[in-house]
Amino acid sequence: MANRSEASGGMETDVRHYDLVVLGAGSGNMLLNDDLAHLRTAVVEPDRFGGTCLNRGCIPTKMLVAAADAATGARAAARLGVTATVEKVDWKAIRERVFDRIDPLHDSAQRYRRRHGVDVYAEEARFVAPKVLQVGSERISADTILVAVGSRPVVPDIAGLDGVPYHTSDTIMRIDEMPASLVIVGGGFIAAEFGHIFGALGSEITIVQRGPRLLTAEDEQVSERFTELTARRHRVLLNAHATAVRGDADGVEVRVVGSEGEQVVRAAMMLVSVGRRPNTDRLDCAAGGLDLDEHGHIRIDAACRTSVPGVWAVGDAANHYQLKHMANAEVRVVRHNMLHPQDVRDLRTTVAPHAVFTDPQVASIGLTEQDARARGIPHLVSVRDYADTAWGWALEDTTSFVKILANPADRTLLGAHIIGPQAATLIQPLIQAMTLGQTADRIAQDVLYIHPAPTEVVEQALLAL
């Protein structure tokens, strides 16, 4: 590696220079492929390769959801005439199935990069000047930098919280024993998934949610249905917030103030799940010349360029989506633009689909009905229940539905929202139609849907438009 020196406060500081530095080895690690193998490259990752998704997010939670779904399915089988029980939940076996597969990947990923000539730094980086970084005791610079430092859980200001053992999504999956009871502060998608996981595996769940419903970012009709169904299984305190926490011999006591007055919630364990914040505050972005928005995200254009030429940013550090598939798409754009500076591409779509892997499953893309109303956007709405299809009959399903919004002028889709079994799969043809600009009429009438497959409910919702 070529070294150079820079004057700093009258002293000479050795600076190791690279063609490319990647900050963050989650989606950032995916940037590096054979096309970029000729570059002198470093990866800076103070935690674990794979980032949040692999180690503390999407992948381990979905592996736990698979176990939760198995337990839920067994208990619900009676409606189909099959009597089944859950004889035992072996939490340690469930946990080990997840992390025995995931944990070795960090070391193997590090070895792979080093074996292929990439320098790996395992300490935090911060900017000391544009395109110059302090990493531990070393200083490095680069012609090109990708910032992909991700995000971390928000810890709210609750009196006494710092004096009691509590968990966030970063830690709760690795606990040693299943809690008999769990209080969850928060009502978003992370809270919903962990409520499903631990509730299905045997914990008594209490959810404390500031808003009037759970999953308030979803379409109002979906959010209302999800809240109604969750309240049948768990204790749900709405329009409520935790004001104080203290420990006791049995776990924690959480003081809650809400529409029902003040009360104390007792549980063996506490999960704080009120959102995530970008890790950009650890980078000293101002020293690096990077502009941030009011939420701490690095400002980027549609091509993922920052305010500093040669510095790119992706993922949770740069957008509010908090979606691995969006970060991956951004990385593909950055790689193309690095390799083809005369043919810079923008991200092809900023309408990001998402799913919540809970019970029932939820999936969504585009405008919600309340957004369309608030923004005065003309729209048609179609809602079709699973119960209107043969597959819905087979499931004895009475609560799930598909909801589609379309433009009445050109008939293209404005949004789609599904709550029910396999929602994340059923929404995919609607994602494709919306992304490619296909009309509701075309995908309803020019495509054959297998009968009596789950997708018939999507077909019927489209036909109803």
Protein Blocks (a to p, Z undefined) as FASTA:
>chain_A
ZZddddeehiacdddddfbdcehjklmmmmpcfklmmpccddddfbbghijmlmmmmmmm
mmmmmmmmmmmmmmmmmmnopacddfbacfklmmmmmmmmmmmmmmmmmmmmmmnopacd
fbdcddfbehiacehjbccddfbdcddebpaddddddehklmpccddfklmmmpfbdcfb
dcdedjbfklmmmmmmmmmnopacddddfblbehklbcfklmmmmmmmmmmmmccdehia
cfbdcddfklpadddddfkopaddddfbdcddebccdfklmnommlnopacdfkopacdd
fkopafbehiacehjllmcnopaklmmmmmmmmmmmmmmmmlcccdfbfcdcdddddddd
dddehjdfklmmmnopacddddddfklpmklmmnopakbccdddddfklopafbdcdede
hklmmmmmmmmmmmnopafklmmmmpccddddfklmmmmmmmmZZ
